[in-house]
Amino acid sequence: MIEEKTSSGDAQAAGAAESAAAAKGAGGKPTMHIKVYSPFRTYYDQDSYSISGVNRTGPFDILPHHHNFMSLLEACELTIRPLSGQDQRIRISGGLMNVKADKVTVFLDI
């Protein structure tokens, strides 16, 4: 009789593969949730492929699976690449971006 044992490492790898598969959007590309809002208005709240902005060191992009990240944003035009394909552009005068676990939150008017 052959008995198959699964180590905890194998179980973790299987769980990571399942969550990665769940995070894929159209065409199998990974996605993340992006929310851009101010105290009185929500400008964007959808799953997307990426977001681009500008901080004190220059322009940057955030893609799915990005490490945890927090930054003050300069006046710029945020560019969001939604699943629909048509880029969304939001002109801002500054803000705060927080990235954690494939969720990007941009706070404006702070």
Wavefront OBJ file of the C-alpha trace (Angstrom):
o trace
v 0.000 0.000 0.000
v 1.340 3.437 -0.988
v 0.314 6.375 1.094
v 0.658 9.897 -0.236
v 1.512 12.568 2.326
v 1.275 16.292 1.758
v 3.674 18.516 3.617
v 2.558 21.899 4.928
v 4.756 23.525 2.255
v 2.850 21.680 -0.478
v -0.463 22.749 1.049
v 0.689 26.377 1.186
v 1.850 26.223 -2.441
v -1.523 24.793 -3.490
v -3.346 27.546 -1.567
v -1.180 30.227 -3.189
v -1.884 28.774 -6.635
v -5.626 28.816 -5.958
v -5.594 32.442 -4.785
v -3.445 33.446 -7.773
v -5.954 31.805 -10.100
v -8.790 33.666 -8.369
v -6.943 36.992 -8.805
v -6.759 36.628 -12.586
v -9.023 38.773 -14.667
v -9.979 38.679 -18.315
v -7.510 36.797 -20.478
v -5.800 35.267 -17.444
v -3.984 38.496 -16.566
v -3.675 39.270 -12.837
v -5.794 42.127 -11.504
v -6.093 44.223 -8.374
v -8.834 46.351 -6.856
v -8.374 50.125 -7.124
v -10.389 52.700 -5.206
v -9.828 56.452 -5.634
v -11.920 58.679 -3.401
v -12.216 61.872 -1.405
v -14.362 62.472 1.687
v -17.404 63.383 -0.441
v -16.946 61.522 -3.733
v -15.742 58.183 -5.106
v -13.919 58.675 -8.417
v -13.084 55.035 -9.183
v -13.843 51.678 -7.523
v -13.166 48.639 -9.766
v -10.794 45.788 -10.521
v -8.031 46.881 -12.900
v -4.675 45.878 -14.360
v -2.544 48.821 -13.142
v -2.364 52.381 -11.874
v 0.274 55.031 -12.598
v 0.983 58.181 -10.625
v 3.721 60.609 -9.575
v 5.386 61.032 -6.182
v 8.318 63.191 -5.091
v 10.850 60.836 -6.726
v 9.014 60.740 -10.072
v 6.493 58.677 -12.010
v 5.724 55.099 -10.937
v 3.412 52.189 -11.768
v 1.638 49.735 -9.482
v 0.872 46.277 -10.879
v -0.849 43.262 -9.284
v 1.212 41.475 -6.598
v 3.100 44.688 -5.748
v 4.719 44.760 -2.304
v 3.019 46.786 0.413
v 3.594 50.434 -0.415
v 2.533 53.846 0.836
v 3.330 57.180 -0.795
v 2.297 60.818 -0.879
v 1.214 61.747 -4.403
v 2.158 64.952 -6.187
v -0.237 66.896 -8.394
v -0.558 64.673 -11.456
v -2.900 62.683 -13.621
v -3.521 59.166 -12.296
v -3.804 56.655 -15.132
v -5.782 53.497 -14.410
v -5.903 50.565 -16.834
v -9.294 48.916 -16.217
v -10.422 45.510 -17.464
v -12.578 47.260 -20.097
v -9.440 48.449 -21.920
v -10.152 52.219 -22.038
v -7.671 54.042 -19.759
v -9.257 56.135 -17.010
v -7.477 59.397 -16.187
v -8.077 61.325 -12.977
v -6.352 64.683 -12.451
v -5.423 65.177 -8.792
v -3.825 67.966 -6.776
v -2.181 65.474 -4.390
v -3.121 62.553 -2.183
v -2.030 59.424 -0.368
v -1.702 55.982 -1.984
v -1.767 52.755 -0.005
v -1.075 49.355 -1.606
v -1.687 46.139 0.314
v -2.622 42.623 -0.840
v -3.717 43.577 -4.384
v -5.820 46.464 -3.100
v -4.851 50.026 -4.013
v -6.509 52.869 -2.134
v -5.935 56.499 -3.121
v -7.153 59.120 -0.635
v -7.650 62.603 -2.110
v -8.289 65.995 -0.489
v -6.432 65.159 2.711
l 1 2 3 4 5 6 7 8 9 10 11 12 13 14 15 16 17 18 19 20 21 22 23 24 25 26 27 28 29 30 31 32 33 34 35 36 37 38 39 40 41 42 43 44 45 46 47 48 49 50 51 52 53 54 55 56 57 58 59 60 61 62 63 64 65 66 67 68 69 70 71 72 73 74 75 76 77 78 79 80 81 82 83 84 85 86 87 88 89 90 91 92 93 94 95 96 97 98 99 100 101 102 103 104 105 106 107 108 109 110
